[in-house]
Amino acid sequence: MRNRVQKYVAVPPETVFDYLAEPLNQPDWMEVVSSVDLSEDEPVEVGTRFKHTVDVMGRGSREMGLEVTDLIENEVFEYSQIDGPYPLKTRYTLGPAGSGTLVVAIEESSPPGIYYKIMHPLVKWAVKRRLSGDLADLKTQIEFSLESTGDEESESWLKRRLRGLRG
């Protein structure tokens, strides 16, 4: 199953990337994510692993292990599930759009079993709706934060990590 949604965010790609590619921010803008476990000593790079605690479609909480599989500063943040009931990959791409950023989210999964085969259209619709809501919340968080602080130049935690890698 593949879902694709997009959203315009009225800030530059660098600002969106800094917020989006920080796994610890995910509970603030992802509806189903209640917590993220990531050691602050690790740099975020391809191969970085972290854990989500998520609500699985109203069926209780589940911890999912994830791994960053693609990371291009200001352009791409992608991760895949490394322990879970089925393969899942989520990819965010960012591109300039006027004075802001077009964020595209693509989630690919292969749920097994007859339940998902029968319920495929409903599950696909629910996942697309969740992704759309997540991007709307991402937009709100970023744009509201900038309005509140008025500081587009503040250095993010991720940018400090990336600078440390190059350092």
Secondary structure in CASP SS format (residue, H / E / C, confidence):
PFRMAT SS
TARGET T0000
AUTHOR 0000-0000-0000
METHOD secondary structure of the structure
MODEL  1
M C 1.00
R E 1.00
N E 1.00
R E 1.00
V E 1.00
Q E 1.00
K E 1.00
Y E 1.00
V E 1.00
A C 1.00
V C 1.00
P C 1.00
P H 1.00
E H 1.00
T H 1.00
V H 1.00
F H 1.00
D H 1.00
Y H 1.00
L H 1.00
A C 1.00
E C 1.00
P H 1.00
L H 1.00
N H 1.00
Q H 1.00
P H 1.00
D H 1.00
W H 1.00
M C 1.00
E C 1.00
V C 1.00
V E 1.00
S E 1.00
S E 1.00
V E 1.00
D E 1.00
L C 1.00
S C 1.00
E C 1.00
D C 1.00
E C 1.00
P C 1.00
V C 1.00
E C 1.00
V C 1.00
G C 1.00
T C 1.00
R E 1.00
F E 1.00
K E 1.00
H E 1.00
T E 1.00
V E 1.00
D E 1.00
V C 1.00
M C 1.00
G C 1.00
R C 1.00
G C 1.00
S E 1.00
R E 1.00
E E 1.00
M E 1.00
G E 1.00
L E 1.00
E E 1.00
V E 1.00
T E 1.00
D E 1.00
L E 1.00
I E 1.00
E C 1.00
N C 1.00
E C 1.00
V E 1.00
F E 1.00
E E 1.00
Y E 1.00
S E 1.00
Q E 1.00
I E 1.00
D E 1.00
G C 1.00
P C 1.00
Y C 1.00
P C 1.00
L E 1.00
K E 1.00
T E 1.00
R E 1.00
Y E 1.00
T E 1.00
L E 1.00
G E 1.00
P E 1.00
A E 1.00
G C 1.00
S C 1.00
G E 1.00
T E 1.00
L E 1.00
V E 1.00
V E 1.00
A E 1.00
I E 1.00
E E 1.00
E E 1.00
S E 1.00
S C 1.00
P C 1.00
P C 1.00
G H 1.00
I H 1.00
Y H 1.00
Y H 1.00
K H 1.00
I H 1.00
M H 1.00
H H 1.00
P H 1.00
L H 1.00
V H 1.00
K H 1.00
W H 1.00
A H 1.00
V H 1.00
K H 1.00
R H 1.00
R H 1.00
L H 1.00
S H 1.00
G H 1.00
D H 1.00
L H 1.00
A H 1.00
D H 1.00
L H 1.00
K H 1.00
T H 1.00
Q H 1.00
I H 1.00
E H 1.00
F H 1.00
S H 1.00
L H 1.00
E H 1.00
S H 1.00
T H 1.00
G C 1.00
D C 1.00
E C 1.00
E C 1.00
S C 1.00
E C 1.00
S C 1.00
W H 1.00
L H 1.00
K H 1.00
R H 1.00
R H 1.00
L H 1.00
R H 1.00
G H 1.00
L H 1.00
R H 1.00
G C 1.00
END
